[in-house]
Structure formats: structure tokens, C-alpha cells
């Protein structure tokens, strides 16, 4: 992925969300597109118009943190957006050696990681990378996502499952939210490591095969793993509502960082929850294919081991 193009698309999409009135500016003249003009962003951000124009064209050579923070305030970026802006700026800095698309080396998970997953007996647990490949799971994790593990030959991948498998329309009652979150997580991953060849190939595959993905990818929305409730309609046990929350130190992740996720049932009311009916899936007896890890160089935001989805 081209960092300059990513910067241009991201900044243009963010300023397109803010009206002059909302930014405390007087609107003047006809507008061909919604949102702020470049010169208005420059005024609110406290930089010159030529300088902001240069930045939006993807030339962030030597840009300071204070300028990026001023732009984040001017464009009213949330934490995920702000982290993404810093990631894009870092990726756009010139390097001494030519930048090449990099295919990450395959990694076998340490046995201790599987032991941690197996120790989680009251919730669905799994480990995935920034491309949303599922690298390992516990018994309830395999049972919860049994439909995703049916296909063999490559690691189960949440994004492929959401956009290329029609069964997810039934599995995810709020499919639109699941699709939006999935694309936003991938977009944030691309900002952290735009030279990840496997991620670029995945985005290309999904863009080619699914219009819903293409539309969402063009919106440049990003997302961090947050607490919340996930709703599923499991083909065996029916409707499920599972809680998720971050788990682990809130720090910058390492380049080879993987994410531990945990989804637990909500407290029962009246009758035993359907989640108790989930049992081991046959896939539980075999280890899913190894997948390449993603480098994660996010400057800001949360990291460490997480239990979120």
C-alpha cells in the first residue's frame, strides 16, 4: 500500500465530515463537496495553506508531533483516528533503503500460548494477528466459530468469513456493524504496517470479490479493540450475547504482537444461557495452519495482550 495515497485519502475523508459552522468558521461561496476546504483546515490547525496542502498530498517529511496533534484537534479525530494519523506519518518518512512489500515469516505459536487458551474454560478464547487470522483457540473458541473453521488449507480469517461467506448474515445479527468494525480494524493495521504484503494481498482479494468491502475500505475508518457486547446467532445453540473487554497492559505492542481475545457469556437471567450448550468442535483436536504475523508499530493507542474482539 502506498503511504502517500493513504494519507491523502484519510485526511480528505476526515475534513469531509466537518462543516465550517461546526468548526466555528463562516461559510462562503458554493461548495462542490461537503466538509472543510484545505485552507479552512489550515486556519483551524494553525498552519499555512501551502504546508497543509503538502501534508494532504502525502508529503509528511519532517512533520512534527505538535503539527500532527494540531491537525488531530482541527479535524476532531478520536483516539483511533489520531493513532492512525501518527502511524501514516511515520510510514511516510523517507528511509535509507528502498521500501519493499514485505511478506512476514510464518510463526508457530509457543506451547505456552495454547496452554493459556486452554486454561480459559468459561469463555471462548482465541489468538489472532492484525490481519484477523485466527492462529489458535480453546474448545469454546472453536465451538463458537465452528462455521469459520470448516474450510481447510489456510488459517481461518475473520474478514474473509464476514465478506465472503454468506452464512455470516445469519451468524451476525448486526452484520453491518460487524462488517464496519472488521474493515476499520484492517484499515488501522494497514496504517501501522503499509508494507505488509500479506495484508495488501488480503485487502486486494476482498476488494476484488466484494463490493461491500470496497465501499467500506474507501471510507478510511479505523477502530481500536474496545469493550462491548457481541451478538451471535449460532447454528447449534441459537442467540448468544457475549461480553468482551481489553485484557493486559495498555502499552505499545511489539512488532510481532498477537492479540488474545476472550468472549464470555453475560450473567444468566431466568434460565441457563445458550452459551453453556457450546461444546468442543472437531477442529479443536487439530491445530489451525500457521499464519504470518503482522508488524505492529502503532505510536499511540492501546496494546499488550487483549481480550476484546
C-alpha positions as CSV (number, residue, x, y, z in Angstrom):
1,X,0.0,0.0,0.0
2,X,1.2,3.5,-0.8
3,X,1.6,5.6,2.3
4,X,1.2,8.9,0.5
5,X,-2.1,7.8,-1.0
6,X,-3.3,6.5,2.3
7,X,-2.5,9.9,3.9
8,X,-4.3,11.8,1.2
9,X,-7.4,9.6,1.4
10,X,-7.5,9.7,5.2
11,X,-7.1,13.5,5.7
12,X,-9.6,14.2,2.9
13,X,-12.2,11.9,4.4
14,X,-11.8,13.4,7.9
15,X,-12.1,17.0,6.8
16,X,-15.2,16.0,4.7
17,X,-17.0,15.2,7.9
18,X,-16.8,18.7,9.5
19,X,-18.8,21.7,8.4
20,X,-17.5,25.2,8.6
21,X,-20.1,26.1,11.2
22,X,-19.1,23.2,13.3
23,X,-15.5,24.4,13.2
24,X,-16.5,27.9,14.1
25,X,-15.9,29.3,10.6
26,X,-18.1,31.4,8.3
27,X,-19.1,29.5,5.2
28,X,-18.5,31.4,1.9
29,X,-19.0,30.6,-1.8
30,X,-20.5,27.5,-3.4
31,X,-19.1,24.1,-2.3
32,X,-18.6,21.2,-4.7
33,X,-18.0,18.7,-1.8
34,X,-19.1,18.7,1.8
35,X,-16.9,19.5,4.7
36,X,-14.0,21.8,5.2
37,X,-11.7,23.2,2.4
38,X,-8.0,22.7,2.8
39,X,-7.5,26.4,3.6
40,X,-10.1,26.1,6.4
41,X,-8.3,23.1,7.9
42,X,-5.1,25.1,7.8
43,X,-6.7,28.0,9.6
44,X,-8.1,25.9,12.4
45,X,-4.9,23.8,12.6
46,X,-2.7,26.9,12.8
47,X,-0.5,26.0,9.8
48,X,-0.1,27.7,6.4
49,X,-2.3,26.7,3.5
50,X,0.7,25.5,1.3
51,X,2.0,23.5,4.2
52,X,-1.3,21.7,4.9
53,X,-1.8,21.1,1.1
54,X,1.7,19.5,1.1
55,X,0.7,17.3,4.0
56,X,-2.6,16.2,2.5
57,X,-0.8,15.2,-0.7
58,X,1.2,12.7,1.4
59,X,4.4,14.6,1.9
60,X,4.9,14.4,5.6
61,X,8.7,14.5,5.6
62,X,9.9,16.1,8.8
63,X,6.4,16.8,10.2
64,X,6.5,17.3,14.0
65,X,4.3,15.7,16.6
66,X,2.9,19.1,17.5
67,X,1.7,19.7,14.0
68,X,0.1,16.3,13.9
69,X,-1.6,17.0,17.2
70,X,-2.9,20.3,15.9
71,X,-4.3,18.6,12.8
72,X,-5.9,16.0,15.1
73,X,-7.7,18.7,17.0
74,X,-8.7,20.6,13.9
75,X,-10.2,17.5,12.4
76,X,-11.7,16.4,15.7
77,X,-10.0,13.0,15.5
78,X,-10.8,10.4,18.1
79,X,-8.1,8.2,19.7
80,X,-8.2,5.6,16.9
81,X,-8.0,8.2,14.2
82,X,-5.2,10.1,16.0
83,X,-3.2,6.9,16.3
84,X,-3.8,6.2,12.6
85,X,-2.6,9.6,11.6
86,X,0.7,9.2,13.5
87,X,1.2,5.7,12.0
88,X,0.7,7.1,8.5
89,X,3.1,9.9,9.1
90,X,5.7,7.5,10.4
91,X,5.3,5.2,7.4
92,X,5.7,8.1,5.0
93,X,9.1,9.2,6.4
94,X,11.9,8.5,3.9
95,X,14.2,5.6,4.6
96,X,17.8,5.0,3.7
97,X,17.0,1.7,1.9
98,X,14.3,1.2,-0.8
99,X,10.9,0.2,0.7
100,X,9.7,-3.1,-0.5
101,X,6.5,-5.0,0.2
102,X,7.3,-7.5,2.9
103,X,5.9,-10.9,3.4
104,X,6.1,-11.8,7.1
105,X,7.7,-15.0,8.0
106,X,5.5,-17.8,9.3
107,X,5.4,-18.2,13.1
108,X,4.5,-21.2,15.2
109,X,2.8,-20.2,18.5
110,X,4.7,-21.2,21.6
111,X,3.0,-24.1,23.5
112,X,2.5,-21.7,26.5
113,X,0.1,-19.6,24.4
114,X,-2.1,-22.7,23.8
115,X,-1.9,-23.5,27.5
116,X,-3.2,-20.1,28.4
117,X,-6.1,-20.5,26.0
118,X,-6.9,-24.0,27.3
119,X,-6.9,-22.6,30.9
120,X,-9.8,-20.3,29.8
121,X,-12.7,-22.8,30.4
122,X,-15.6,-20.5,30.9
123,X,-15.3,-18.4,27.8
124,X,-14.4,-18.6,24.1
125,X,-10.8,-17.6,23.7
126,X,-8.6,-17.3,20.6
127,X,-5.4,-15.6,19.3
128,X,-5.3,-13.7,16.1
129,X,-3.0,-11.3,14.4
130,X,-3.6,-7.8,12.9
131,X,-4.8,-9.4,9.6
132,X,-7.5,-11.1,11.6
133,X,-6.1,-14.6,11.0
134,X,-7.2,-17.0,13.8
135,X,-4.0,-18.7,14.9
136,X,-5.2,-20.7,17.9
137,X,-8.3,-21.1,20.1
138,X,-9.6,-23.0,23.0
139,X,-12.5,-25.5,22.9
140,X,-15.2,-22.9,23.3
141,X,-13.5,-20.7,20.7
142,X,-13.6,-23.4,18.1
143,X,-17.2,-24.2,19.0
144,X,-18.3,-20.6,18.8
145,X,-16.7,-20.1,15.4
146,X,-17.2,-23.6,14.1
147,X,-18.5,-22.3,10.8
148,X,-15.3,-20.3,10.2
149,X,-13.1,-23.4,10.7
150,X,-14.9,-25.6,8.1
151,X,-12.7,-24.6,5.2
152,X,-9.2,-26.0,5.3
153,X,-5.9,-25.1,3.6
154,X,-5.2,-21.7,5.2
155,X,-5.8,-20.0,8.5
156,X,-9.4,-19.1,9.4
157,X,-9.8,-15.4,8.8
158,X,-12.5,-13.1,10.3
159,X,-12.5,-10.7,7.4
160,X,-12.9,-13.5,4.8
161,X,-15.6,-15.0,6.9
162,X,-17.6,-11.8,7.2
163,X,-17.4,-10.7,3.5
164,X,-17.0,-14.0,1.5
165,X,-19.2,-16.4,3.4
166,X,-23.0,-15.8,3.1
167,X,-23.6,-17.7,6.4
168,X,-22.3,-14.7,8.3
169,X,-25.5,-12.8,7.6
170,X,-27.3,-15.3,9.9
171,X,-24.4,-15.7,12.3
172,X,-24.0,-12.0,12.9
173,X,-27.5,-10.4,13.6
174,X,-26.0,-6.9,13.2
175,X,-23.9,-7.8,10.1
176,X,-23.4,-4.1,9.1
177,X,-21.7,-3.3,12.4
178,X,-19.6,-6.4,12.2
179,X,-18.6,-5.5,8.7
180,X,-17.8,-1.9,9.6
181,X,-15.7,-3.0,12.6
182,X,-13.8,-5.6,10.6
183,X,-12.8,-3.2,7.9
184,X,-11.9,-0.5,10.4
185,X,-9.5,-2.9,12.2
186,X,-7.9,-3.9,8.9
187,X,-7.5,-0.2,7.9
188,X,-5.8,0.6,11.3
189,X,-3.5,-2.4,10.7
190,X,-2.6,-1.1,7.2
191,X,-1.6,2.2,8.7
192,X,0.7,0.5,11.2
193,X,2.4,-1.6,8.5
194,X,1.6,-0.5,5.0
195,X,4.4,-2.7,3.6
196,X,2.8,-6.0,4.9
197,X,2.4,-7.9,1.7
198,X,0.0,-10.5,3.2
199,X,-2.2,-7.7,4.4
200,X,-2.1,-6.0,1.0
201,X,-3.0,-9.3,-0.7
202,X,-5.9,-9.8,1.7
203,X,-7.3,-6.3,1.0
204,X,-6.9,-6.8,-2.7
205,X,-8.7,-10.2,-2.5
206,X,-11.6,-8.8,-0.6
207,X,-11.8,-5.6,-2.7
208,X,-12.0,-7.7,-5.9
209,X,-14.6,-10.1,-4.7
210,X,-16.9,-8.0,-2.5
211,X,-18.4,-4.5,-3.2
212,X,-19.5,-4.1,0.4
213,X,-15.8,-4.3,1.4
214,X,-14.7,-1.9,-1.3
215,X,-17.2,0.7,-0.2
216,X,-16.2,0.5,3.4
217,X,-12.5,0.4,2.7
218,X,-12.8,3.7,0.8
219,X,-14.2,5.4,3.9
220,X,-10.9,5.2,5.7
221,X,-12.5,4.5,9.1
222,X,-10.3,2.9,11.8
223,X,-11.0,1.2,15.1
224,X,-9.3,0.0,18.2
225,X,-10.3,-3.0,20.2
226,X,-12.8,-1.8,22.8
227,X,-15.1,-3.3,25.5
228,X,-18.6,-4.1,24.5
229,X,-21.2,-6.8,23.7
230,X,-21.1,-9.1,20.8
231,X,-24.3,-10.7,19.5
232,X,-24.3,-14.0,17.5
233,X,-26.9,-16.4,16.2
234,X,-25.1,-19.8,16.5
235,X,-26.3,-22.5,14.2
236,X,-26.5,-25.0,17.1
237,X,-27.4,-23.1,20.2
238,X,-29.2,-20.1,18.8
239,X,-28.8,-16.5,20.0
240,X,-25.8,-15.5,22.1
241,X,-24.7,-12.3,23.7
242,X,-21.1,-12.3,24.8
243,X,-19.1,-9.6,26.6
244,X,-15.6,-8.5,25.6
245,X,-13.0,-6.3,27.3
246,X,-9.4,-5.4,26.9
247,X,-7.1,-7.7,28.9
248,X,-3.5,-6.8,29.6
249,X,-1.2,-3.8,29.8
250,X,-2.2,-0.7,27.8
251,X,1.1,-0.1,26.1
252,X,2.6,0.0,22.6
253,X,2.6,-3.5,21.1
254,X,5.8,-5.1,19.8
255,X,6.3,-5.5,16.0
256,X,5.3,-9.2,16.2
257,X,2.4,-8.6,18.6
258,X,-0.5,-11.0,18.6
259,X,-3.9,-10.5,20.3
260,X,-5.6,-12.7,22.8
261,X,-9.3,-12.4,22.7
262,X,-11.9,-13.6,25.2
263,X,-15.7,-13.6,24.8
264,X,-17.6,-14.6,27.9
265,X,-21.4,-15.1,28.4
266,X,-23.4,-12.4,30.1
267,X,-24.9,-13.2,33.6
268,X,-27.8,-15.6,33.3
269,X,-31.3,-14.4,33.9
270,X,-34.0,-16.9,34.5
271,X,-32.7,-19.9,32.6
272,X,-29.3,-21.3,31.7
273,X,-27.7,-19.3,28.9
274,X,-27.3,-20.8,25.5
275,X,-23.6,-20.4,25.7
276,X,-23.4,-23.3,28.1
277,X,-24.6,-25.6,25.3
278,X,-21.5,-24.9,23.3
279,X,-19.3,-27.9,23.3
280,X,-15.9,-28.8,21.8
281,X,-15.8,-28.7,18.0
282,X,-13.9,-31.3,16.0
283,X,-11.5,-28.7,14.9
284,X,-10.5,-28.4,18.5
285,X,-8.4,-31.6,18.1
286,X,-6.1,-30.1,15.5
287,X,-4.0,-27.0,15.3
288,X,-5.1,-24.5,12.7
289,X,-2.5,-23.7,10.0
290,X,0.3,-21.4,11.0
291,X,0.0,-17.8,9.7
292,X,2.3,-14.9,9.3
293,X,2.3,-12.3,11.9
294,X,1.9,-8.6,11.4
295,X,4.4,-6.0,12.5
296,X,2.7,-3.5,14.8
297,X,4.3,-0.2,15.1
298,X,1.4,1.9,16.4
299,X,2.7,5.0,18.1
300,X,-0.3,5.7,20.2
301,X,-3.3,3.7,21.5
302,X,-3.7,0.5,23.5
303,X,-1.6,-2.6,23.1
304,X,-0.4,-5.6,25.0
305,X,-2.4,-8.8,25.3
306,X,-6.1,-8.0,24.9
307,X,-9.3,-9.8,25.4
308,X,-11.5,-7.9,23.0
309,X,-13.0,-8.5,19.6
